[in-house]
Amino acid sequence: MAFAAIDAATCCMNPSLPILFADDVLAVVNKPVGLMAHASPMARDEDDFLVDRLRMQFAREVVLVHRLDRATSGCVLIAFDRDTAAALGTQFMQRAVEKTYLAVCRGWPAEIGVIDHPLDGGPGKPVKKPAVTAFRRLATGELPEPSGGFPTSRYALLECAPHTGRWRQIRRHLKHAVHHLIGDTSHGDGHHNRIFRARGIGRMLLHAHTLAFTHPRSGARIETMAPLDAEFAQVLAWFDWHRALLEESRHA
């Protein structure tokens, strides 16, 4: 297979991605926000892609077992051969892979809930299919910004677990629940996005935090956790949410 060429200058500008787990047949990496998974019609003038960086970093074939949106950071599972990729793909189809995401949303949702709302497959795929996302509210907070006739704006830190894998599922489900994801320019709330941008937060606040699966060769259960980047961590610091996240990690 012919891989895209990456010159030395590009390699220097794009440092290696953090590796959360790796062996001879697969790896889990922490994708940064703003990096597209691979070239596509939506890429336009982009020339920096996750799969190309990983091929350079590991100096071998890389197969993306699943993908994250460009605006989402966190755990991405890759394989180094097609057979391993197929075995891991089967686990995804059988819903044997456990994934949790951290999300910051507007408002204070219930402490625990399930959003069961069918979704289409995105542009050009109008057929709706079942889509289910479970969530837990880990913490709440307020900013001194007027909103909806109230003197403050309320926000919450959620742990979301998608039971299905529809296009932009968490983002669209939170919109459906009227608890829009902060920083989401496609499905979010512009007023609340502007509040965060005015405070220096320009990214979408969705992070693929944990990923657990069965190793296709050894049968061992592999569990990984991706640290937050500085910008997402800054939001937690505003609301003193680090403690809530630490407690959640201890009980995971």
Number of C-alpha atoms within 10 A of each C-alpha: 4 5 12 11 9 14 9 9 8 12 14 9 8 12 10 14 14 15 14 17 15 13 9 8 17 21 19 23 21 24 25 19 19 14 18 23 21 18 16 9 6 9 13 8 8 12 12 18 17 19 21 19 22 19 18 18 14 12 9 12 17 24 19 19 20 15 16 19 14 17 18 22 28 25 31 23 24 23 23 20 15 14 12 19 22 15 16 24 17 14 17 17 11 9 15 15 17 16 20 21 22 25 26 25 28 24 18 17 20 10 12 13 13 17 16 15 16 15 19 17 16 12 7 7 8 10 10 13 12 13 20 19 19 16 22 17 20 19 21 21 18 16 15 10 12 12 13 7 7 10 12 14 18 19 23 23 26 25 23 25 20 21 20 16 17 19 16 15 21 26 21 21 24 21 18 14 13 15 21 26 30 30 25 23 13 10 17 22 19 14 10 21 21 15 17 16 13 9 9 12 18 16 20 24 23 27 28 25 21 21 20 17 20 17 16 17 9 7 9 10 10 13 15 18 20 21 18 18 14 9 15 21 13 16 19 20 12 12 16 14 19 16 13 15 17 11 11 12 11 7 6 7
